Amino acid sequence: MKYIDYIKWFSVFAICGIIFILAFNMKSYKKKYETERNNVEAYRQENSIEKNKALEYALTIESLRHSNDSIDMEIIKLKDSLKIKDKKIKYVQYQLKEITKTDSIYFHDTIFVEDVCIDTLLHDDWYSLNVKLEYPSNIIITPEFKSEQYTFIHERKEYDKTPSKVFFIRWFQKKHKVVEVVLEEQNPYIKNKQVKFIKVLKND
């Protein structure tokens, strides 16, 4: 009789264990499904006409390393060159912008000979300048800049006080965590003059 009771209790515990494992796996799969669905929606938004809006991708560094996307590959290349550890990465952002403005200059007097119409383009990978000269006195200038920027937000440690010049003493000096934002602008003509990032905290 005791043997049968043991079997009953064992069966109950086994069933409970199986239910727990299934529930845990279901929660895990649901999270993965929601992540992938979010990535699909983010991809759709990226290729939509609404370029002023974007949805956030949720990817691991490992998946970025195995991605064939040119932007993902460049992100990993830059991350490695900056010597940022995978586990310290908090957020990565990529932005591609174009800045264009057309200005026209009109003179009252004739400055070009009749039938003159010059249309020339000066350009490189990051900048182009279109200049048009038209009879009798029109000058039309269209400069265009391309900005390609990568943003890395990562966590690192800093010494509480000035680090000692003696290496083994530094082992015992206290450190604190800081979140660092690294902006990598690829256009050599663009310089970041001022940057400010704010982490919004919830009210107590």
C-alpha positions as CSV (number, residue, x, y, z in Angstrom):
1,M,0.0,0.0,0.0
2,K,2.9,2.4,0.9
3,Y,4.5,1.5,-2.5
4,I,1.3,2.7,-4.3
5,D,1.2,5.9,-2.2
6,Y,4.8,6.6,-3.2
7,I,4.0,6.1,-6.8
8,K,1.0,8.5,-6.5
9,W,3.1,11.2,-4.8
10,F,5.9,10.8,-7.3
11,S,3.4,11.1,-10.2
12,V,1.9,14.3,-8.6
13,F,5.4,15.8,-8.3
14,A,6.3,14.7,-11.8
15,I,3.2,16.3,-13.3
16,C,3.7,19.5,-11.3
17,G,7.3,19.6,-12.5
18,I,6.3,19.1,-16.1
19,I,3.6,21.8,-15.8
20,F,6.2,24.2,-14.4
21,I,8.7,23.5,-17.1
22,L,6.0,23.9,-19.8
23,A,4.8,27.2,-18.3
24,F,8.4,28.5,-18.1
25,N,9.1,27.5,-21.7
26,M,5.8,29.0,-22.9
27,K,6.8,32.3,-21.2
28,S,10.2,32.2,-22.8
29,Y,8.8,31.5,-26.3
30,K,6.2,34.2,-25.8
31,K,8.9,36.7,-25.0
32,K,10.9,35.6,-28.1
33,Y,7.8,35.9,-30.3
34,E,7.0,39.4,-29.1
35,T,10.7,40.4,-29.7
36,E,10.6,39.0,-33.2
37,R,7.3,40.6,-33.9
38,N,8.6,44.0,-32.7
39,N,11.7,43.6,-35.0
40,V,9.4,42.9,-38.0
41,E,7.4,46.0,-37.2
42,A,10.6,48.0,-36.8
43,Y,11.8,46.7,-40.2
44,R,8.5,47.7,-41.8
45,Q,8.7,51.2,-40.3
46,E,12.3,51.6,-41.4
47,N,11.2,51.0,-45.0
48,S,8.0,53.1,-44.8
49,I,7.6,56.6,-46.1
50,E,7.5,58.0,-42.5
51,K,11.2,58.6,-42.1
52,N,10.7,60.8,-39.0
53,K,9.5,57.8,-37.0
54,A,11.3,54.6,-36.0
55,L,10.6,51.6,-33.9
56,E,13.2,50.0,-31.7
57,Y,15.0,46.8,-32.7
58,A,15.7,44.2,-30.0
59,L,18.8,42.2,-30.9
60,T,21.6,40.5,-29.2
61,I,25.3,41.4,-29.9
62,E,25.7,37.8,-31.1
63,S,22.9,38.2,-33.7
64,L,24.4,41.4,-34.9
65,R,27.7,39.6,-35.4
66,H,26.1,37.0,-37.6
67,S,23.9,39.6,-39.5
68,N,24.6,40.2,-43.2
69,D,23.1,43.7,-43.0
70,S,25.8,46.3,-43.8
71,I,24.8,48.6,-41.0
72,D,24.9,45.8,-38.4
73,M,28.3,44.8,-39.7
74,E,29.6,48.4,-39.4
75,I,28.2,48.6,-35.8
76,I,30.2,45.6,-34.7
77,K,33.3,46.9,-36.5
78,L,33.1,50.2,-34.7
79,K,32.2,48.6,-31.4
80,D,35.3,46.4,-31.6
81,S,37.5,49.4,-32.6
82,L,36.3,51.4,-29.6
83,K,37.1,48.4,-27.4
84,I,33.6,48.3,-25.9
85,K,32.8,44.9,-24.3
86,D,29.7,43.1,-25.5
87,K,28.2,42.7,-22.0
88,K,28.6,46.4,-21.3
89,I,26.6,47.6,-24.3
90,K,23.2,49.2,-23.3
91,Y,22.0,50.8,-26.5
92,V,23.2,51.2,-30.1
93,Q,21.8,53.8,-32.6
94,Y,22.4,54.5,-36.2
95,Q,21.3,57.6,-38.1
96,L,21.7,58.6,-41.7
97,K,20.7,62.2,-42.7
98,E,21.0,64.4,-45.7
99,I,21.1,68.2,-45.4
100,T,20.2,70.2,-48.6
101,K,19.4,73.8,-49.2
102,T,19.1,75.8,-52.4
103,D,20.0,79.5,-52.6
104,S,19.5,81.7,-55.6
105,I,21.3,85.0,-56.2
106,Y,19.8,87.5,-58.7
107,F,21.6,90.6,-59.9
108,H,19.9,93.6,-61.5
109,D,22.7,94.0,-64.0
110,T,23.6,91.5,-66.6
111,I,26.8,89.6,-65.6
112,F,26.8,86.7,-68.1
113,V,27.0,86.8,-71.8
114,E,23.9,85.8,-73.7
115,D,23.0,82.0,-73.9
116,V,25.3,81.2,-71.0
117,C,24.1,78.2,-69.0
118,I,26.6,76.4,-66.8
119,D,25.6,73.5,-64.6
120,T,28.5,71.9,-62.6
121,L,28.7,69.6,-59.7
122,L,31.5,69.3,-57.1
123,H,31.3,66.3,-54.8
124,D,32.9,63.6,-52.7
125,D,31.4,60.9,-50.5
126,W,30.1,63.3,-47.9
127,Y,29.5,66.6,-49.7
128,S,28.2,67.9,-53.0
129,L,27.8,71.4,-54.4
130,N,25.7,72.0,-57.5
131,V,26.3,75.4,-59.1
132,K,24.2,76.8,-61.9
133,L,25.0,80.0,-63.8
134,E,22.2,81.3,-66.1
135,Y,21.9,84.3,-68.4
136,P,21.5,87.1,-67.7
137,S,22.4,87.2,-64.0
138,N,21.2,84.2,-62.0
139,I,23.4,82.1,-59.7
140,I,21.8,79.0,-58.1
141,I,23.7,77.1,-55.5
142,T,22.6,73.8,-53.9
143,P,25.0,72.3,-51.2
144,E,24.2,68.9,-49.8
145,F,25.8,67.2,-46.8
146,K,25.4,63.6,-45.7
147,S,25.6,62.7,-42.0
148,E,26.1,59.1,-40.9
149,Q,26.2,58.7,-37.1
150,Y,26.6,55.8,-34.8
151,T,25.7,56.1,-31.1
152,F,27.0,53.6,-28.5
153,I,25.7,53.8,-24.9
154,H,27.7,51.5,-22.7
155,E,28.6,51.0,-19.0
156,R,32.1,51.2,-17.7
157,K,33.9,51.7,-14.3
158,E,35.8,54.7,-13.1
159,Y,38.0,55.1,-10.0
160,D,36.4,57.1,-7.2
161,K,39.7,58.9,-6.7
162,T,42.8,59.5,-8.9
163,P,44.1,56.1,-9.9
164,S,47.5,55.2,-8.4
165,K,50.5,55.0,-10.7
166,V,51.4,51.7,-8.9
167,F,49.4,49.0,-10.7
168,F,48.9,46.6,-7.7
169,I,47.5,49.5,-5.6
170,R,44.9,50.1,-8.3
171,W,43.6,46.6,-7.6
172,F,42.3,47.8,-4.2
173,Q,41.0,51.2,-5.2
174,K,37.2,51.6,-5.3
175,K,35.4,52.1,-8.6
176,H,31.9,53.2,-9.5
177,K,29.8,52.5,-12.6
178,V,29.2,55.2,-15.2
179,V,27.1,55.2,-18.4
180,E,29.1,56.6,-21.3
181,V,27.7,57.8,-24.6
182,V,30.0,57.6,-27.6
183,L,29.0,59.4,-30.8
184,E,30.9,58.4,-34.0
185,E,30.1,60.8,-36.9
186,Q,31.5,59.4,-40.1
187,N,31.3,62.7,-42.1
188,P,34.7,64.5,-41.6
189,Y,33.1,67.9,-42.3
190,I,30.6,67.6,-39.4
191,K,31.8,68.2,-35.8
192,N,29.7,67.6,-32.7
193,K,29.6,70.9,-30.9
194,Q,27.4,69.9,-27.9
195,V,25.8,66.7,-26.8
196,K,23.4,66.1,-23.9
197,F,21.7,62.9,-22.9
198,I,19.3,62.6,-20.0
199,K,18.2,59.5,-18.3
200,V,14.6,60.0,-17.1
201,L,14.0,58.5,-13.7
202,K,10.6,57.5,-12.3
203,N,9.1,59.4,-9.4
204,D,9.3,57.6,-6.1
